[in-house]
Amino acid sequence: MNDQRQVLVRAESRRVTVPDLGGSHETLSYPGVTLTRVIAGIPDDETWLPMGDRPTEGDDEVLIAALREAFLWRIGLH
């Protein structure tokens, strides 16, 4: 196991500002999960996975696969 590697898991929203039809701007918020891979205290990679109000089985499988890959990376198997 490599103690220099960490995986951080955070539930957070991403915001995007887009122009609307009236010429002003609208801010949209998307909930999701961020997986951050850290080596020796320094972020090395970040993956954001959207999480809708009604997640599907496919959404769950994508999250499980991303967590699995991150944890394998953490213990040095990937």
PyRosetta script that sets phi, psi and omega in degrees:
from pyrosetta import init, pose_from_sequence

init()
pose = pose_from_sequence("MNDQRQVLVRAESRRVTVPDLGGSHETLSYPGVTLTRVIAGIPDDETWLPMGDRPTEGDDEVLIAALREAFLWRIGLH")
pose.set_psi(1, 143.6)
pose.set_omega(1, -178.2)
pose.set_phi(2, -107.2)
pose.set_psi(2, 108.0)
pose.set_omega(2, -177.8)
pose.set_phi(3, -72.0)
pose.set_psi(3, -8.7)
pose.set_omega(3, 178.3)
pose.set_phi(4, -80.6)
pose.set_psi(4, -14.5)
pose.set_omega(4, -177.5)
pose.set_phi(5, -101.9)
pose.set_psi(5, 136.8)
pose.set_omega(5, 176.1)
pose.set_phi(6, -135.4)
pose.set_psi(6, 154.8)
pose.set_omega(6, 172.4)
pose.set_phi(7, -122.8)
pose.set_psi(7, 122.8)
pose.set_omega(7, 177.4)
pose.set_phi(8, -103.8)
pose.set_psi(8, 135.0)
pose.set_omega(8, 179.7)
pose.set_phi(9, -120.9)
pose.set_psi(9, 122.2)
pose.set_omega(9, -179.0)
pose.set_phi(10, -132.6)
pose.set_psi(10, 137.4)
pose.set_omega(10, 169.8)
pose.set_phi(11, -90.7)
pose.set_psi(11, 124.9)
pose.set_omega(11, -178.3)
pose.set_phi(12, -156.6)
pose.set_psi(12, 168.1)
pose.set_omega(12, 178.5)
pose.set_phi(13, -110.4)
pose.set_psi(13, 147.1)
pose.set_omega(13, 172.1)
pose.set_phi(14, -107.0)
pose.set_psi(14, 142.9)
pose.set_omega(14, -179.7)
pose.set_phi(15, -117.5)
pose.set_psi(15, 139.8)
pose.set_omega(15, 179.2)
pose.set_phi(16, -130.7)
pose.set_psi(16, 131.6)
pose.set_omega(16, 176.9)
pose.set_phi(17, -104.0)
pose.set_psi(17, 126.6)
pose.set_omega(17, -178.0)
pose.set_phi(18, -129.8)
pose.set_psi(18, 150.9)
pose.set_omega(18, 176.0)
pose.set_phi(19, -71.1)
pose.set_psi(19, 142.3)
pose.set_omega(19, 175.6)
pose.set_phi(20, -102.1)
pose.set_psi(20, -179.7)
pose.set_omega(20, -175.6)
pose.set_phi(21, -67.4)
pose.set_psi(21, -24.6)
pose.set_omega(21, -178.2)
pose.set_phi(22, -84.7)
pose.set_psi(22, 2.0)
pose.set_omega(22, 179.0)
pose.set_phi(23, 93.4)
pose.set_psi(23, -8.5)
pose.set_omega(23, 175.4)
pose.set_phi(24, -95.6)
pose.set_psi(24, -165.5)
pose.set_omega(24, -177.1)
pose.set_phi(25, -122.5)
pose.set_psi(25, 149.9)
pose.set_omega(25, 177.8)
pose.set_phi(26, -123.6)
pose.set_psi(26, 138.4)
pose.set_omega(26, 178.1)
pose.set_phi(27, -104.0)
pose.set_psi(27, 125.0)
pose.set_omega(27, 178.5)
pose.set_phi(28, -106.8)
pose.set_psi(28, 143.0)
pose.set_omega(28, -179.8)
pose.set_phi(29, -118.6)
pose.set_psi(29, 132.7)
pose.set_omega(29, -179.3)
pose.set_phi(30, -121.5)
pose.set_psi(30, 117.0)
pose.set_omega(30, 177.0)
pose.set_phi(31, -73.3)
pose.set_psi(31, 151.8)
pose.set_omega(31, 178.9)
pose.set_phi(32, -171.0)
pose.set_psi(32, -172.3)
pose.set_omega(32, 179.4)
pose.set_phi(33, -124.0)
pose.set_psi(33, 131.4)
pose.set_omega(33, 176.9)
pose.set_phi(34, -108.4)
pose.set_psi(34, 127.7)
pose.set_omega(34, 173.6)
pose.set_phi(35, -107.8)
pose.set_psi(35, 121.1)
pose.set_omega(35, -179.9)
pose.set_phi(36, -116.2)
pose.set_psi(36, 125.3)
pose.set_omega(36, 175.3)
pose.set_phi(37, -93.9)
pose.set_psi(37, 128.0)
pose.set_omega(37, -175.1)
pose.set_phi(38, -122.1)
pose.set_psi(38, 132.8)
pose.set_omega(38, 175.3)
pose.set_phi(39, -119.2)
pose.set_psi(39, 121.5)
pose.set_omega(39, 178.4)
pose.set_phi(40, 51.6)
pose.set_psi(40, 40.9)
pose.set_omega(40, 176.7)
pose.set_phi(41, 82.9)
pose.set_psi(41, 0.0)
pose.set_omega(41, -177.9)
pose.set_phi(42, -113.2)
pose.set_psi(42, 123.5)
pose.set_omega(42, 177.4)
pose.set_phi(43, -57.2)
pose.set_psi(43, 131.5)
pose.set_omega(43, -177.0)
pose.set_phi(44, -110.8)
pose.set_psi(44, -32.9)
pose.set_omega(44, -176.3)
pose.set_phi(45, -156.4)
pose.set_psi(45, 148.7)
pose.set_omega(45, 178.9)
pose.set_phi(46, -138.8)
pose.set_psi(46, 135.6)
pose.set_omega(46, 177.1)
pose.set_phi(47, -125.8)
pose.set_psi(47, 128.3)
pose.set_omega(47, 176.4)
pose.set_phi(48, -111.4)
pose.set_psi(48, 129.1)
pose.set_omega(48, -179.9)
pose.set_phi(49, -116.5)
pose.set_psi(49, 121.2)
pose.set_omega(49, 178.8)
pose.set_phi(50, -65.3)
pose.set_psi(50, 149.3)
pose.set_omega(50, -178.8)
pose.set_phi(51, -136.8)
pose.set_psi(51, 104.6)
pose.set_omega(51, -176.8)
pose.set_phi(52, -78.2)
pose.set_psi(52, 175.3)
pose.set_omega(52, 178.3)
pose.set_phi(53, -65.3)
pose.set_psi(53, -30.9)
pose.set_omega(53, 180.0)
pose.set_phi(54, -127.3)
pose.set_psi(54, 77.9)
pose.set_omega(54, -177.8)
pose.set_phi(55, -62.9)
pose.set_psi(55, 143.4)
pose.set_omega(55, 179.2)
pose.set_phi(56, -94.3)
pose.set_psi(56, 172.4)
pose.set_omega(56, 174.8)
pose.set_phi(57, -61.4)
pose.set_psi(57, -36.1)
pose.set_omega(57, 176.8)
pose.set_phi(58, -62.3)
pose.set_psi(58, -41.2)
pose.set_omega(58, 176.6)
pose.set_phi(59, -60.5)
pose.set_psi(59, -43.6)
pose.set_omega(59, 178.8)
pose.set_phi(60, -61.3)
pose.set_psi(60, -42.3)
pose.set_omega(60, -179.2)
pose.set_phi(61, -65.0)
pose.set_psi(61, -38.8)
pose.set_omega(61, 177.7)
pose.set_phi(62, -63.7)
pose.set_psi(62, -43.8)
pose.set_omega(62, 178.6)
pose.set_phi(63, -63.6)
pose.set_psi(63, -45.5)
pose.set_omega(63, 179.3)
pose.set_phi(64, -60.4)
pose.set_psi(64, -44.3)
pose.set_omega(64, 179.9)
pose.set_phi(65, -63.6)
pose.set_psi(65, -41.7)
pose.set_omega(65, 179.7)
pose.set_phi(66, -66.1)
pose.set_psi(66, -41.3)
pose.set_omega(66, 176.8)
pose.set_phi(67, -63.3)
pose.set_psi(67, -42.9)
pose.set_omega(67, 179.9)
pose.set_phi(68, -60.3)
pose.set_psi(68, -47.9)
pose.set_omega(68, 179.5)
pose.set_phi(69, -61.1)
pose.set_psi(69, -42.5)
pose.set_omega(69, -179.6)
pose.set_phi(70, -64.9)
pose.set_psi(70, -41.4)
pose.set_omega(70, -179.4)
pose.set_phi(71, -72.0)
pose.set_psi(71, -34.4)
pose.set_omega(71, 173.9)
pose.set_phi(72, -64.1)
pose.set_psi(72, -41.0)
pose.set_omega(72, 176.0)
pose.set_phi(73, -60.2)
pose.set_psi(73, -42.6)
pose.set_omega(73, -178.5)
pose.set_phi(74, -57.2)
pose.set_psi(74, -40.6)
pose.set_omega(74, -177.1)
pose.set_phi(75, -93.7)
pose.set_psi(75, 8.0)
pose.set_omega(75, 173.5)
pose.set_phi(76, 83.8)
pose.set_psi(76, 16.9)
pose.set_omega(76, -179.7)
pose.set_phi(77, -98.3)
pose.set_psi(77, 3.5)
pose.set_omega(77, 179.9)
pose.set_phi(78, -145.6)
pose.dump_pdb("model.pdb")
